[in-house]
Amino acid sequence: MSDLLTPLMLVMDGDEVDAFWTFNGLMERITHNFDMEKLMKELKDLSTVMKYLDPALKAYIGKTSSISVRWFHLKHKCLFADSNDPRLYFCFRWLLVQFKREFSFDDVMRLWEILWTGKPCKNFHLLFAYAILETEKNTLIENRFSSTEILRHINDLAMTIDLDKTLCLAEGIHQQLMGADELPTSIQKIIGLAPDVADGVRASLSSMDLKSGQYTPDRRTPSPSPNRYASSETSSPDIYSV
């Protein structure tokens, strides 16, 4: 709890009343983070996003982490239908405290404010988490990291992640999803789109011009790379420069 309360106390300049009610509102927003079953559902959703966007990365993590995932399930008494399906347990800390330990104070305040807007989609924090993993994909695979080494590497990323680039990449991933011809229902639910709404938004995005050039969605099942989203670095919404 102190991970979440301390920044609020600093922003409120020690005003305990304002800090209390702000913290109360925050807890209402993220109370599910402290329900193990619901937090595991978020990890499952992140795994679903990864399976759609980058099956190769998901398969690699699944191959290296099957034993550790079973141990994690047993430790937290939370079993899934398929314990061989990676639930990205090394992202547990990210979701639990909203990336608080991964960034400096100023960056955390900015990231939280962006995430709390609910834009550009529901569960944008999952796309943000995936963006970090996508950035580290080559390091994980080329070095043939084991599950333990992946966990160590992810933890060592704290205070080294470029917030601006990761936000731009996450925004590009969102545009990639919105531009897909056939977005799976599971992904639509995760990012908060009803099927009829998704069709209309994708149609408008398909003709969208970004500042750095035309944005042309990949019509195949996307397998993103940093270059694919490079154009979005110059087109971040104003909420990213809070």
Summary of the structure (lengths in Angstrom):
residues: 242
radius of gyration: 18.2
end to end distance: 24.9
largest distance: 52.5
contacts: 694
relative contact order: 0.12
helix: 69%
strand: 2%
